[in-house]
């Protein structure tokens, strides 16, 4: 196997080879370092690298595999890239902003800490836009991060660097954070798996732990790898009051889908969906039917009301953060930070209350509808034609020749509104411009196993063996 091929091993494959000693953690890391040297000048997914420290850790992992006492941790020797807004003790934490370019994290995010304790090796932090808000991964601090499949297009955001790093073969595992779709949107654009667990499943840092829209989750090459990470990250944590007592172990093998009942919608009556994305979703539906599932198209009349008010939640919670940045550091902020600060100033506590009321009313419609099915499917993103350096916060993008607001394409936010619903994005094919498309799988509250059952059934039928860049 060539060094290039090593870079695209799944985590489960790499662990198997570590155990039979046909591959060492050092060899895998060195291959990924060479890969980063080749692709990073174009892709720009890694904000900070710690290769020397990581090589030292990989040598220790290699030594553990050479022993015969069986004391191996679950992620022993796998490389892990962490989104740089997420705290890794002693490492930069800038939130993609020049304002915090010298900031060093004084604590570790609890979920990341669990991954490290399970043997994962943090060799890099990945790029994100300033204050993790826009849908393109660009900032004055980090520059533009590009899509590994088509560098003219965006990799997505805000966990864009994490998705691009996995897709371009410079890491095996990555973490993302998601308050409106920031794991699933870039996962779809880069052709990988991205999981938003239900709120409370994975512990977060104290400063965001009580935001019910905010989730930390895995970004990986396969759904099996996402399950592997999720099984390490999840569970009660003494530093996060929101974590739930119930815990589950997700299956890491392909699941049978025969007998499952699945609902789907192409556009939910709200979103703009390009023809190539529609085609790939319908191909996904056909694959599931051929595998023995019952798949039915459903109407979603509740979606428009939820979409209209969903931005009020985060906009009001984080309004001061944007206003303080613009008022105190006008020479350092990005243009879009000013735009979001202006928008947030228009929000009021009344609008926040309205958002909460609408969420309750719409769940009263969607909850019983979803309960009749094992899962619900829709595209993750309605189109792939978002240029990497496009000012999407102020300019429309083009979809099938027509201008479109980027917010009319991102089909993820409603499932942060319904934050107890697991949501997993996996590849559904490729768009006409060579950028991957994704299907979003949603299940009933805290039924994590259902989304992985569907995802693994799809993975067994879709060929993503070719690699990016």
Buried (B, 14 or more C-beta within 10 A) or exposed (E): EEBEEBBBBBBBBBBEBBEEEEBBBBBBBBBBBBBBEBBBEEBBBBBBBBBEEBBEBBBBBBEBBEEEEEEBBBBBBBBBBBBBBBBBBEBBBBBBBBBBEEEEBEBBBBBBBBBBEBBBBBBBBBBBBBBBBBBBBBBBBBEBBBBBBBBEBBBBBBBBBBBBBBBBBBBBBBBBBBBBBBBBBBBBBBBBBBBBBBBBBBBBBBEBBEBBBBBBBBBBBBBBBBBBBBBBBBBEBEBBEBBBEEEBEBBBEBBEBEEBEBBBBBBBEBBBBBEBBBBBBBBBBEBBEEBEBBBEEBEBEBBEBBBEBBBBBBBBBBBEBBBEBBEEBEEBBBEBBBBBBEBBEEBEEEBBEBBEEBBEEBBEBBBEBBEEBBBBBBBBBBBBBBBBBBBBBEEEBBBBEEEBEBBBBBBBBBBBBBBBBBBBBBBBBBBEBEBBBBBBBBBBBBBBBBBBBBBBBBBBBBEBEEBBB
